[in-house]
Amino acid sequence: MGAELGTPDGDRFEVLFTLVEAYEDQHYEILPPDPVEAIKYYMESRGLERKDLEPFIGTSGRVSEILNHKRPLTLNMIRKLNRGLAFPPKHS
């Protein structure tokens, strides 16, 4: 993996990487995460609590409904989360 680009080892690594990537794309589809689960992961990884979402989502009851999949996220909530917490709206 420490092969230099443009060397025979680097070229071999690039070909192998391309083959593995194509195989994985064909046999192991990686679906995008559930938005609520992504928010929960984000919260846990940064030590955030439910109350930290209130400025972006609304009341504690609304936050609870969102995190328990009882109410869908709105586009406005997603935008506020993205602006306020630098939460990525999607992964490429």
Sequence and secondary structure as in RCSB ss.txt:
>XXXX:A:sequence
MGAELGTPDGDRFEVLFTLVEAYEDQHYEILPPDPVEAIKYYMESRGLERKDLEPFIGTSGRVSEILNHKRPLTL
NMIRKLNRGLAFPPKHS
>XXXX:A:secstr
    TTSHHHHHHHHHHHHHHHHHHHH       HHHHHHHHHHHHT  GGGGHHHH SHHHHHHHHTTSS   H
HHHHHHHHHH   S   
